[in-house]
Amino acid sequence: MKTALTIAGSDSSGGAGIQADIKTMTVNGVFAMSAITALTAQNTLGVTGILESSPEFLNKQLDAIFTDIFPDSVKIGMVSSSELIHVIAESLKKYHAKNIVVDPVMVATSGAKLINDDAIKTLANELLPLALVITPNIPEAEILSGLKINNESEMIQAAGKINSLFGCAVLLKGGHAVNDANDLLCTGQGVYKWYLGKRINTTNTHGTGCTLSSAIAANLAKDFTLDESVRLAKNYISGALGAMLDLGKGCGPMNHAFNLSDRFIHKYNTDFTCKKSYKNLLERLRDSVSDFWAEYNNHPFVKGLESGKLDSQKFKHYIIQDYMYLNEYSKVFALGVAKAKSLGTMQLFANVIQAIANVELDIHRGYMGKLGVTQQELDSTPRSIENLSYTSYMLRVAYEEGEPEILAAILSCALSYEDIAKNIVKNNPDSVNHELFGNWIKCYSGEEYCATNQILVNAIEEAAKDYNESQLNHLAEIFRNCSLYEMGFWDMAYNHE
């Protein structure tokens, strides 16, 4: 098993520091270890006390770790004194540590400095040059670069200067009134990549910096490239934020364990490497989910549709959530229009949007009439955590990636519904006549829906025809992720969560 070390302070409330780091590393599939730089007494309202480790004791912790279970990556968080920074830097050099990620925590959300100028100087001189990548936010980047940052052009200038000064890659985190949630990676002078994001409207953001840097470290430990590590970490943190955990009276924590169905543990424990040849991409996609895809048909919600005995209140809850899901799903197609490389693909995405609006959503509106769902009830019902996490992931793919990746995300939902509905009809041909569930089954097993799916399959085969093995595996990874989210959606519907 791959291993990762976090060197940081302890957060007694569990939202940040080593607690957040260990949770993040664990659910991202690596064995987490820690060296504690300080104990803090804190909660969602603030810090009331700090007890710093002595340099001697921190050194003993690091020696104990490196001489026994050598870490595949190292994440370094807040270190408040020059003496501790010096100990860390010397240990990293002594043991030839690799894949070092530094989150240069220097400025609180309020704007107050968290470490003194002397410690900042030591951090810059001794620790940052050892890092593979550092992850400053805007205020921290201003300190490190000596430049003001008010827009994305100035983000590029600052990231380039920091890279030049310290020789490490720089992931400059957006936000802080500069952009929505777009991060910039600079790996060399003139070498930049944007990771586009959508700000999630939540006040529960305590520990986001710790979590992002720890997820990057976990992915580096698993031998992902830096680009892949950042992308996967962004996806993970979107899910953790999108879970909308609501704890504490102040700025609350995220739900680091928002999805324990193994999306980040099992799938990313090793890279998704196909071990056989495939006659086409669809076969590869289906093989990526062969360990659980058939379980859709055995899900109690699906079996209830098949038998006609599903609790109507569960179906009502599903219809409301699925109606909201389809609105977000349509946006993925809309982004596909913008990313499409041919007029034909643009028309395909546009036609599917029309089909969703005029067929699927129309069926849902009909069900709402039958089930007595008022507009007020619809408007006042929040999206479930599973719904929000799933759509956030798909939209992240659509914003950041290209036409084939968007199609991979779309096809998981489209093909699973076709397979489920066809299996229901196969097992119970009369199910299409059920007074409540019949229209749903007829829609997703119908010739028109299935024909559209085949067009989408043809489109991804064509769009990805020149992809290499790594790129094809990434498409399978997206397809699998969305399929696991689909399983969670059925769980949500049946459990009425």
One Martini backbone bead per residue (centre of mass of N, CA, C, O) as a GRO file, in nm:
protein
  497
    1MET     BB    1   0.098   0.035   0.020
    2LYS     BB    2   0.063   0.352   0.009
    3THR     BB    3   0.229   0.653   0.140
    4ALA     BB    4   0.172   0.926   0.385
    5LEU     BB    5   0.285   1.249   0.507
    6THR     BB    6   0.204   1.463   0.782
    7ILE     BB    7   0.307   1.806   0.855
    8ALA     BB    8   0.134   1.928   1.141
    9GLY     BB    9  -0.132   2.043   1.301
   10SER     BB   10  -0.372   2.019   1.548
   11ASP     BB   11  -0.733   1.972   1.528
   12SER     BB   12  -0.974   1.933   1.766
   13SER     BB   13  -1.229   1.955   1.551
   14GLY     BB   14  -1.130   1.801   1.260
   15GLY     BB   15  -1.118   2.008   0.995
   16ALA     BB   16  -0.805   2.027   1.018
   17GLY     BB   17  -0.509   1.943   0.968
   18ILE     BB   18  -0.430   1.624   1.048
   19GLN     BB   19  -0.720   1.529   1.040
   20ALA     BB   20  -0.777   1.606   0.747
   21ASP     BB   21  -0.537   1.460   0.623
   22ILE     BB   22  -0.601   1.169   0.710
   23LYS     BB   23  -0.876   1.148   0.583
   24THR     BB   24  -0.794   1.212   0.294
   25MET     BB   25  -0.581   0.991   0.254
   26THR     BB   26  -0.761   0.750   0.316
   27VAL     BB   27  -0.995   0.806   0.096
   28ASN     BB   28  -0.739   0.808  -0.124
   29GLY     BB   29  -0.572   0.524  -0.064
   30VAL     BB   30  -0.372   0.580   0.187
   31PHE     BB   31  -0.121   0.570   0.421
   32ALA     BB   32  -0.128   0.752   0.721
   33MET     BB   33   0.096   0.998   0.856
   34SER     BB   34   0.245   1.175   1.153
   35ALA     BB   35   0.371   1.511   1.235
   36ILE     BB   36   0.364   1.718   1.513
   37THR     BB   37   0.385   2.075   1.562
   38ALA     BB   38   0.092   2.113   1.707
   39LEU     BB   39  -0.137   2.209   1.948
   40THR     BB   40  -0.492   2.271   1.944
   41ALA     BB   41  -0.753   2.494   2.053
   42GLN     BB   42  -1.045   2.424   1.857
   43ASN     BB   43  -1.304   2.551   1.641
   44THR     BB   44  -1.545   2.705   1.441
   45LEU     BB   45  -1.470   2.991   1.600
   46GLY     BB   46  -1.166   2.912   1.696
   47VAL     BB   47  -0.863   2.993   1.863
   48THR     BB   48  -0.745   2.928   2.217
   49GLY     BB   49  -0.481   2.735   2.163
   50ILE     BB   50  -0.110   2.676   2.175
   51LEU     BB   51   0.115   2.380   2.145
   52GLU     BB   52   0.434   2.348   2.078
   53SER     BB   53   0.667   2.174   1.950
   54SER     BB   54   0.964   2.058   1.977
   55PRO     BB   55   1.233   2.014   1.785
   56GLU     BB   56   1.319   1.742   1.912
   57PHE     BB   57   1.042   1.594   1.885
   58LEU     BB   58   1.004   1.628   1.582
   59ASN     BB   59   1.259   1.475   1.504
   60LYS     BB   60   1.170   1.202   1.625
   61GLN     BB   61   0.926   1.160   1.448
   62LEU     BB   62   1.074   1.160   1.174
   63ASP     BB   63   1.267   0.929   1.232
   64ALA     BB   64   1.051   0.711   1.285
   65ILE     BB   65   0.932   0.719   1.000
   66PHE     BB   66   1.182   0.702   0.793
   67THR     BB   67   1.303   0.424   0.939
   68ASP     BB   68   1.035   0.254   0.846
   69ILE     BB   69   0.788   0.418   0.695
   70PHE     BB   70   0.824   0.521   0.392
   71PRO     BB   71   0.723   0.790   0.222
   72ASP     BB   72   0.570   0.874  -0.094
   73SER     BB   73   0.472   1.133   0.063
   74VAL     BB   74   0.464   1.498   0.148
   75LYS     BB   75   0.290   1.701   0.383
   76ILE     BB   76   0.289   2.059   0.451
   77GLY     BB   77   0.192   2.276   0.687
   78MET     BB   78   0.168   2.435   0.964
   79VAL     BB   79   0.460   2.639   1.058
   80SER     BB   80   0.554   2.882   1.313
   81SER     BB   81   0.874   2.818   1.316
   82SER     BB   82   1.206   2.818   1.240
   83GLU     BB   83   1.295   2.565   1.397
   84LEU     BB   84   1.094   2.366   1.265
   85ILE     BB   85   1.162   2.414   0.971
   86HIS     BB   86   1.455   2.322   0.993
   87VAL     BB   87   1.398   2.030   1.078
   88ILE     BB   88   1.239   1.949   0.830
   89ALA     BB   89   1.446   2.012   0.610
   90GLU     BB   90   1.668   1.822   0.716
   91SER     BB   91   1.502   1.558   0.697
   92LEU     BB   92   1.436   1.564   0.396
   93LYS     BB   93   1.738   1.554   0.311
   94LYS     BB   94   1.840   1.307   0.469
   95TYR     BB   95   1.592   1.109   0.334
   96HIS     BB   96   1.499   1.179   0.050
   97ALA     BB   97   1.242   1.306  -0.006
   98LYS     BB   98   0.922   1.278  -0.174
   99ASN     BB   99   0.665   1.439  -0.285
  100ILE     BB  100   0.646   1.753  -0.203
  101VAL     BB  101   0.393   1.929  -0.014
  102VAL     BB  102   0.322   2.282   0.023
  103ASP     BB  103   0.130   2.459   0.265
  104PRO     BB  104   0.167   2.808   0.304
  105VAL     BB  105   0.072   2.891   0.604
  106MET     BB  106   0.013   3.258   0.678
  107VAL     BB  107  -0.305   3.328   0.627
  108ALA     BB  108  -0.591   3.421   0.728
  109THR     BB  109  -0.911   3.481   0.635
  110SER     BB  110  -0.892   3.773   0.776
  111GLY     BB  111  -0.558   3.848   0.708
  112ALA     BB  112  -0.390   3.734   0.922
  113LYS     BB  113  -0.099   3.654   1.047
  114LEU     BB  114   0.049   3.329   1.151
  115ILE     BB  115   0.344   3.421   1.086
  116ASN     BB  116   0.645   3.536   1.100
  117ASP     BB  117   0.894   3.678   0.916
  118ASP     BB  118   1.115   3.475   0.993
  119ALA     BB  119   0.955   3.218   0.914
  120ILE     BB  120   0.910   3.294   0.620
  121LYS     BB  121   1.209   3.302   0.543
  122THR     BB  122   1.268   3.005   0.612
  123LEU     BB  123   1.063   2.878   0.429
  124ALA     BB  124   1.178   2.999   0.163
  125ASN     BB  125   1.485   2.898   0.196
  126GLU     BB  126   1.436   2.576   0.299
  127LEU     BB  127   1.151   2.448   0.188
  128LEU     BB  128   1.049   2.529  -0.100
  129PRO     BB  129   1.298   2.407  -0.269
  130LEU     BB  130   1.192   2.098  -0.193
  131ALA     BB  131   0.946   2.119  -0.359
  132LEU     BB  132   0.723   2.024  -0.599
  133VAL     BB  133   0.471   2.171  -0.452
  134ILE     BB  134   0.271   2.461  -0.406
  135THR     BB  135  -0.040   2.608  -0.217
  136PRO     BB  136  -0.129   2.903  -0.255
  137ASN     BB  137  -0.293   3.171  -0.191
  138ILE     BB  138  -0.328   3.490  -0.255
  139PRO     BB  139  -0.194   3.618   0.002
  140GLU     BB  140   0.054   3.426  -0.005
  141ALA     BB  141   0.151   3.503  -0.291
  142GLU     BB  142   0.207   3.798  -0.223
  143ILE     BB  143   0.434   3.743  -0.024
  144LEU     BB  144   0.621   3.564  -0.210
  145SER     BB  145   0.624   3.781  -0.464
  146GLY     BB  146   0.546   4.097  -0.407
  147LEU     BB  147   0.253   4.092  -0.533
  148LYS     BB  148  -0.033   4.198  -0.665
  149ILE     BB  149  -0.372   4.039  -0.667
  150ASN     BB  150  -0.669   4.102  -0.894
  151ASN     BB  151  -0.614   3.886  -1.125
  152GLU     BB  152  -0.532   3.650  -1.360
  153SER     BB  153  -0.279   3.789  -1.470
  154GLU     BB  154  -0.147   3.821  -1.182
  155MET     BB  155  -0.135   3.522  -1.123
  156ILE     BB  156   0.071   3.453  -1.342
  157GLN     BB  157   0.298   3.636  -1.243
  158ALA     BB  158   0.325   3.521  -0.955
  159ALA     BB  159   0.373   3.220  -1.022
  160GLY     BB  160   0.627   3.272  -1.191
  161LYS     BB  161   0.797   3.403  -0.967
  162ILE     BB  162   0.790   3.172  -0.761
  163ASN     BB  163   0.914   2.961  -0.944
  164SER     BB  164   1.182   3.121  -0.985
  165LEU     BB  165   1.267   3.147  -0.681
  166PHE     BB  166   1.215   2.811  -0.590
  167GLY     BB  167   1.174   2.572  -0.819
  168CYS     BB  168   0.863   2.525  -0.802
  169ALA     BB  169   0.564   2.436  -0.817
  170VAL     BB  170   0.244   2.623  -0.870
  171LEU     BB  171  -0.065   2.636  -0.684
  172LEU     BB  172  -0.289   2.884  -0.749
  173LYS     BB  173  -0.548   2.989  -0.566
  174GLY     BB  174  -0.837   3.103  -0.598
  175GLY     BB  175  -1.040   3.346  -0.532
  176HIS     BB  176  -1.050   3.610  -0.336
  177ALA     BB  177  -1.206   3.785  -0.575
  178VAL     BB  178  -1.077   3.685  -0.857
  179ASN     BB  179  -1.252   3.417  -0.875
  180ASP     BB  180  -1.440   3.159  -0.847
  181ALA     BB  181  -1.246   2.849  -0.876
  182ASN     BB  182  -0.958   2.909  -1.005
  183ASP     BB  183  -0.666   2.731  -1.083
  184LEU     BB  184  -0.299   2.764  -1.096
  185LEU     BB  185  -0.043   2.599  -1.286
  186CYS     BB  186   0.314   2.620  -1.235
  187THR     BB  187   0.609   2.447  -1.391
  188GLY     BB  188   0.711   2.705  -1.554
  189GLN     BB  189   0.819   2.919  -1.769
  190GLY     BB  190   0.519   2.940  -1.949
  191VAL     BB  191   0.385   2.700  -1.766
  192TYR     BB  192   0.033   2.656  -1.785
  193LYS     BB  193  -0.269   2.568  -1.581
  194TRP     BB  194  -0.611   2.544  -1.572
  195TYR     BB  195  -0.860   2.497  -1.303
  196LEU     BB  196  -1.180   2.477  -1.330
  197GLY     BB  197  -1.448   2.629  -1.130
  198LYS     BB  198  -1.722   2.610  -0.890
  199ARG     BB  199  -1.870   2.774  -0.660
  200ILE     BB  200  -1.967   2.670  -0.341
  201ASN     BB  201  -2.250   2.737  -0.143
  202THR     BB  202  -2.059   2.761   0.152
  203THR     BB  203  -1.944   2.787   0.501
  204ASN     BB  204  -1.805   2.490   0.497
  205THR     BB  205  -1.441   2.555   0.475
  206HIS     BB  206  -1.282   2.411   0.678
  207GLY     BB  207  -0.979   2.285   0.543
  208THR     BB  208  -0.926   2.316   0.231
  209GLY     BB  209  -0.617   2.337   0.209
  210CYS     BB  210  -0.547   2.071   0.347
  211THR     BB  211  -0.712   1.887   0.161
  212LEU     BB  212  -0.588   1.949  -0.113
  213SER     BB  213  -0.288   1.884  -0.045
  214SER     BB  214  -0.346   1.589   0.050
  215ALA     BB  215  -0.465   1.484  -0.214
  216ILE     BB  216  -0.217   1.534  -0.383
  217ALA     BB  217  -0.025   1.355  -0.217
  218ALA     BB  218  -0.182   1.092  -0.256
  219ASN     BB  219  -0.157   1.087  -0.568
  220LEU     BB  220   0.150   1.090  -0.582
  221ALA     BB  221   0.190   0.822  -0.426
  222LYS     BB  222   0.026   0.675  -0.681
  223ASP     BB  223   0.175   0.794  -0.950
  224PHE     BB  224   0.074   1.048  -1.030
  225THR     BB  225   0.065   1.314  -1.180
  226LEU     BB  226   0.039   1.638  -1.118
  227ASP     BB  227  -0.206   1.692  -1.292
  228GLU     BB  228  -0.376   1.453  -1.187
  229SER     BB  229  -0.361   1.525  -0.886
  230VAL     BB  230  -0.511   1.793  -0.906
  231ARG     BB  231  -0.770   1.704  -1.045
  232LEU     BB  232  -0.858   1.493  -0.833
  233ALA     BB  233  -0.856   1.687  -0.592
  234LYS     BB  234  -1.076   1.874  -0.699
  235ASN     BB  235  -1.297   1.661  -0.710
  236TYR     BB  236  -1.294   1.586  -0.413
  237ILE     BB  237  -1.352   1.871  -0.287
  238SER     BB  238  -1.623   1.907  -0.424
  239GLY     BB  239  -1.762   1.676  -0.274
  240ALA     BB  240  -1.705   1.773   0.018
  241LEU     BB  241  -1.857   2.043  -0.021
  242GLY     BB  242  -2.127   1.933  -0.158
  243ALA     BB  243  -2.232   1.782   0.109
  244MET     BB  244  -2.316   1.997   0.328
  245LEU     BB  245  -2.199   2.017   0.596
  246ASP     BB  246  -2.348   2.079   0.941
  247LEU     BB  247  -2.116   2.205   1.171
  248GLY     BB  248  -2.145   2.412   1.403
  249LYS     BB  249  -2.126   2.783   1.468
  250GLY     BB  250  -1.935   2.824   1.228
  251CYS     BB  251  -1.677   2.736   1.034
  252GLY     BB  252  -1.714   2.453   0.893
  253PRO     BB  253  -1.676   2.142   0.787
  254MET     BB  254  -1.613   1.891   0.589
  255ASN     BB  255  -1.688   1.587   0.406
  256HIS     BB  256  -1.448   1.355   0.369
  257ALA     BB  257  -1.675   1.101   0.379
  258PHE     BB  258  -1.894   1.136   0.139
  259ASN     BB  259  -1.765   0.860  -0.014
  260LEU     BB  260  -1.764   0.505   0.078
  261SER     BB  261  -1.802   0.338  -0.212
  262ASP     BB  262  -1.489   0.365  -0.344
  263ARG     BB  263  -1.414   0.595  -0.540
  264PHE     BB  264  -1.129   0.672  -0.385
  265ILE     BB  265  -1.017   0.402  -0.288
  266HIS     BB  266  -1.035   0.171  -0.499
  267LYS     BB  267  -0.996   0.317  -0.769
  268TYR     BB  268  -0.725   0.491  -0.659
  269ASN     BB  269  -0.522   0.283  -0.547
  270THR     BB  270  -0.506   0.231  -0.852
  271ASP     BB  271  -0.461   0.255  -1.154
  272PHE     BB  272  -0.653   0.245  -1.441
  273THR     BB  273  -0.556  -0.063  -1.582
  274CYS     BB  274  -0.578  -0.224  -1.858
  275LYS     BB  275  -0.535  -0.596  -1.925
  276LYS     BB  276  -0.671  -0.564  -2.214
  277SER     BB  277  -0.820  -0.593  -2.506
  278TYR     BB  278  -1.028  -0.391  -2.728
  279LYS     BB  279  -1.265  -0.338  -2.979
  280ASN     BB  280  -1.375  -0.098  -2.795
  281LEU     BB  281  -1.472   0.151  -2.583
  282LEU     BB  282  -1.728   0.032  -2.460
  283GLU     BB  283  -1.593  -0.221  -2.347
  284ARG     BB  284  -1.410  -0.066  -2.152
  285LEU     BB  285  -1.627   0.075  -1.988
  286ARG     BB  286  -1.775  -0.182  -1.893
  287ASP     BB  287  -1.527  -0.313  -1.753
  288SER     BB  288  -1.491  -0.085  -1.528
  289VAL     BB  289  -1.799  -0.201  -1.404
  290SER     BB  290  -1.814  -0.522  -1.359
  291ASP     BB  291  -1.830  -0.532  -1.030
  292PHE     BB  292  -2.145  -0.358  -1.026
  293TRP     BB  293  -2.354  -0.308  -1.257
  294ALA     BB  294  -2.561  -0.549  -1.203
  295GLU     BB  295  -2.668  -0.425  -0.925
  296TYR     BB  296  -2.885  -0.244  -1.028
  297ASN     BB  297  -3.102  -0.480  -1.073
  298ASN     BB  298  -3.089  -0.542  -0.740
  299HIS     BB  299  -3.211  -0.301  -0.650
  300PRO     BB  300  -3.479  -0.217  -0.457
  301PHE     BB  301  -3.585   0.005  -0.640
  302VAL     BB  302  -3.584  -0.156  -0.906
  303LYS     BB  303  -3.752  -0.398  -0.802
  304GLY     BB  304  -4.000  -0.220  -0.746
  305LEU     BB  305  -4.052  -0.145  -1.041
  306GLU     BB  306  -4.084  -0.435  -1.146
  307SER     BB  307  -4.323  -0.520  -0.938
  308GLY     BB  308  -4.492  -0.249  -0.842
  309LYS     BB  309  -4.405  -0.209  -0.505
  310LEU     BB  310  -4.318   0.066  -0.479
  311ASP     BB  311  -4.300   0.325  -0.290
  312SER     BB  312  -4.442   0.624  -0.369
  313GLN     BB  313  -4.259   0.806  -0.187
  314LYS     BB  314  -3.995   0.718  -0.312
  315PHE     BB  315  -4.068   0.804  -0.600
  316LYS     BB  316  -4.117   1.099  -0.536
  317HIS     BB  317  -3.833   1.161  -0.437
  318TYR     BB  318  -3.695   1.082  -0.700
  319ILE     BB  319  -3.837   1.277  -0.897
  320ILE     BB  320  -3.739   1.536  -0.769
  321GLN     BB  321  -3.433   1.478  -0.786
  322ASP     BB  322  -3.428   1.413  -1.095
  323TYR     BB  323  -3.523   1.685  -1.190
  324MET     BB  324  -3.272   1.835  -1.081
  325TYR     BB  325  -3.064   1.666  -1.226
  326LEU     BB  326  -3.152   1.726  -1.525
  327ASN     BB  327  -3.077   2.024  -1.517
  328GLU     BB  328  -2.768   1.965  -1.481
  329TYR     BB  329  -2.729   1.764  -1.713
  330SER     BB  330  -2.789   1.972  -1.938
  331LYS     BB  331  -2.530   2.144  -1.883
  332VAL     BB  332  -2.332   1.935  -1.989
  333PHE     BB  333  -2.433   1.953  -2.280
  334ALA     BB  334  -2.385   2.256  -2.312
  335LEU     BB  335  -2.077   2.229  -2.278
  336GLY     BB  336  -2.052   2.039  -2.522
  337VAL     BB  337  -2.113   2.245  -2.735
  338ALA     BB  338  -1.859   2.421  -2.673
  339LYS     BB  339  -1.649   2.161  -2.710
  340ALA     BB  340  -1.714   2.093  -2.982
  341LYS     BB  341  -1.561   2.000  -3.311
  342SER     BB  342  -1.850   1.968  -3.440
  343LEU     BB  343  -2.156   2.017  -3.573
  344GLY     BB  344  -2.275   1.736  -3.514
  345THR     BB  345  -2.217   1.739  -3.206
  346MET     BB  346  -2.369   1.992  -3.140
  347GLN     BB  347  -2.644   1.881  -3.233
  348LEU     BB  348  -2.656   1.645  -3.045
  349PHE     BB  349  -2.654   1.798  -2.777
  350ALA     BB  350  -2.899   1.977  -2.844
  351ASN     BB  351  -3.104   1.742  -2.885
  352VAL     BB  352  -3.084   1.629  -2.597
  353ILE     BB  353  -3.185   1.875  -2.451
  354GLN     BB  354  -3.465   1.863  -2.583
  355ALA     BB  355  -3.538   1.578  -2.483
  356ILE     BB  356  -3.529   1.642  -2.185
  357ALA     BB  357  -3.738   1.878  -2.192
  358ASN     BB  358  -3.976   1.716  -2.374
  359VAL     BB  359  -3.965   1.429  -2.217
  360GLU     BB  360  -3.845   1.372  -1.937
  361LEU     BB  361  -3.958   1.627  -1.788
  362ASP     BB  362  -4.249   1.571  -1.869
  363ILE     BB  363  -4.277   1.310  -1.712
  364HIS     BB  364  -4.213   1.436  -1.439
  365ARG     BB  365  -4.447   1.638  -1.438
  366GLY     BB  366  -4.665   1.420  -1.446
  367TYR     BB  367  -4.589   1.290  -1.176
  368MET     BB  368  -4.636   1.537  -0.999
  369GLY     BB  369  -4.936   1.540  -1.046
  370LYS     BB  370  -4.997   1.253  -0.935
  371LEU     BB  371  -4.827   1.312  -0.649
  372GLY     BB  372  -4.873   1.619  -0.552
  373VAL     BB  373  -4.656   1.822  -0.659
  374THR     BB  374  -4.566   2.125  -0.583
  375GLN     BB  375  -4.397   2.407  -0.647
  376GLN     BB  376  -4.324   2.460  -0.354
  377GLU     BB  377  -4.199   2.183  -0.295
  378LEU     BB  378  -3.985   2.193  -0.514
  379ASP     BB  379  -3.844   2.464  -0.422
  380SER     BB  380  -3.795   2.351  -0.108
  381THR     BB  381  -3.619   2.122  -0.215
  382PRO     BB  382  -3.330   1.985  -0.162
  383ARG     BB  383  -3.051   1.872  -0.261
  384SER     BB  384  -2.889   1.608  -0.238
  385ILE     BB  385  -2.583   1.496  -0.178
  386GLU     BB  386  -2.571   1.296  -0.416
  387ASN     BB  387  -2.666   1.494  -0.630
  388LEU     BB  388  -2.453   1.717  -0.589
  389SER     BB  389  -2.198   1.546  -0.627
  390TYR     BB  390  -2.256   1.436  -0.906
  391THR     BB  391  -2.298   1.708  -1.063
  392SER     BB  392  -2.029   1.835  -0.982
  393TYR     BB  393  -1.854   1.632  -1.128
  394MET     BB  394  -1.962   1.664  -1.416
  395LEU     BB  395  -1.909   1.971  -1.434
  396ARG     BB  396  -1.610   1.952  -1.394
  397VAL     BB  397  -1.552   1.794  -1.648
  398ALA     BB  398  -1.685   1.997  -1.846
  399TYR     BB  399  -1.503   2.244  -1.776
  400GLU     BB  400  -1.202   2.096  -1.799
  401GLU     BB  401  -1.275   1.922  -2.045
  402GLY     BB  402  -1.363   1.726  -2.312
  403GLU     BB  403  -1.563   1.562  -2.524
  404PRO     BB  404  -1.503   1.264  -2.433
  405GLU     BB  405  -1.540   1.315  -2.125
  406ILE     BB  406  -1.832   1.406  -2.137
  407LEU     BB  407  -1.941   1.143  -2.263
  408ALA     BB  408  -1.854   0.957  -2.029
  409ALA     BB  409  -2.037   1.091  -1.815
  410ILE     BB  410  -2.312   1.058  -1.965
  411LEU     BB  411  -2.322   0.740  -2.025
  412SER     BB  412  -2.375   0.623  -1.751
  413CYS     BB  413  -2.669   0.710  -1.727
  414ALA     BB  414  -2.784   0.630  -2.003
  415LEU     BB  415  -2.707   0.318  -1.997
  416SER     BB  416  -2.825   0.234  -1.723
  417TYR     BB  417  -3.122   0.297  -1.788
  418GLU     BB  418  -3.148   0.107  -2.023
  419ASP     BB  419  -3.071  -0.156  -1.876
  420ILE     BB  420  -3.285  -0.145  -1.655
  421ALA     BB  421  -3.543  -0.126  -1.829
  422LYS     BB  422  -3.493  -0.383  -1.999
  423ASN     BB  423  -3.483  -0.578  -1.757
  424ILE     BB  424  -3.767  -0.527  -1.658
  425VAL     BB  425  -3.911  -0.621  -1.918
  426LYS     BB  426  -3.793  -0.905  -1.925
  427ASN     BB  427  -3.912  -0.990  -1.634
  428ASN     BB  428  -4.174  -0.767  -1.689
  429PRO     BB  429  -4.371  -0.693  -1.949
  430ASP     BB  430  -4.613  -0.546  -1.779
  431SER     BB  431  -4.468  -0.288  -1.658
  432VAL     BB  432  -4.556  -0.074  -1.885
  433ASN     BB  433  -4.868  -0.076  -1.745
  434HIS     BB  434  -4.819   0.075  -1.508
  435GLU     BB  435  -4.974   0.342  -1.359
  436LEU     BB  436  -4.689   0.470  -1.253
  437PHE     BB  437  -4.416   0.323  -1.391
  438GLY     BB  438  -4.457   0.282  -1.702
  439ASN     BB  439  -4.342   0.544  -1.835
  440TRP     BB  440  -4.056   0.511  -1.738
  441ILE     BB  441  -3.999   0.235  -1.873
  442LYS     BB  442  -4.069   0.317  -2.165
  443CYS     BB  443  -3.865   0.542  -2.204
  444TYR     BB  444  -3.586   0.368  -2.130
  445SER     BB  445  -3.676   0.121  -2.345
  446GLY     BB  446  -3.699   0.280  -2.588
  447GLU     BB  447  -3.605   0.344  -2.908
  448GLU     BB  448  -3.528   0.646  -2.890
  449TYR     BB  449  -3.338   0.631  -2.647
  450CYS     BB  450  -3.147   0.406  -2.758
  451ALA     BB  451  -3.063   0.557  -3.016
  452THR     BB  452  -2.924   0.792  -2.872
  453ASN     BB  453  -2.712   0.622  -2.729
  454GLN     BB  454  -2.574   0.520  -2.990
  455ILE     BB  455  -2.484   0.799  -3.080
  456LEU     BB  456  -2.306   0.855  -2.833
  457VAL     BB  457  -2.118   0.617  -2.878
  458ASN     BB  458  -2.020   0.700  -3.158
  459ALA     BB  459  -1.905   0.973  -3.065
  460ILE     BB  460  -1.682   0.864  -2.869
  461GLU     BB  461  -1.534   0.687  -3.071
  462GLU     BB  462  -1.455   0.926  -3.255
  463ALA     BB  463  -1.329   1.132  -3.046
  464ALA     BB  464  -1.120   0.878  -2.934
  465LYS     BB  465  -0.947   0.747  -3.174
  466ASP     BB  466  -0.653   0.902  -3.079
  467TYR     BB  467  -0.620   0.773  -2.816
  468ASN     BB  468  -0.448   0.671  -2.562
  469GLU     BB  469  -0.424   0.464  -2.300
  470SER     BB  470  -0.443   0.680  -2.079
  471GLN     BB  471  -0.696   0.826  -2.192
  472LEU     BB  472  -0.883   0.577  -2.190
  473ASN     BB  473  -0.863   0.528  -1.887
  474HIS     BB  474  -0.987   0.801  -1.808
  475LEU     BB  475  -1.264   0.745  -1.926
  476ALA     BB  476  -1.318   0.500  -1.745
  477GLU     BB  477  -1.299   0.658  -1.481
  478ILE     BB  478  -1.539   0.844  -1.528
  479PHE     BB  479  -1.749   0.624  -1.573
  480ARG     BB  480  -1.715   0.496  -1.292
  481ASN     BB  481  -1.775   0.733  -1.113
  482CYS     BB  482  -2.065   0.781  -1.219
  483SER     BB  483  -2.167   0.495  -1.149
  484LEU     BB  484  -2.133   0.527  -0.842
  485TYR     BB  485  -2.325   0.765  -0.823
  486GLU     BB  486  -2.572   0.610  -0.921
  487MET     BB  487  -2.586   0.419  -0.681
  488GLY     BB  488  -2.625   0.648  -0.475
  489PHE     BB  489  -2.894   0.748  -0.593
  490TRP     BB  490  -3.057   0.492  -0.532
  491ASP     BB  491  -3.012   0.497  -0.232
  492MET     BB  492  -3.142   0.770  -0.181
  493ALA     BB  493  -3.424   0.695  -0.289
  494TYR     BB  494  -3.485   0.450  -0.101
  495ASN     BB  495  -3.398   0.607   0.181
  496HIS     BB  496  -3.502   0.898   0.179
  497GLU     BB  497  -3.251   1.138   0.186
   0.00000   0.00000   0.00000
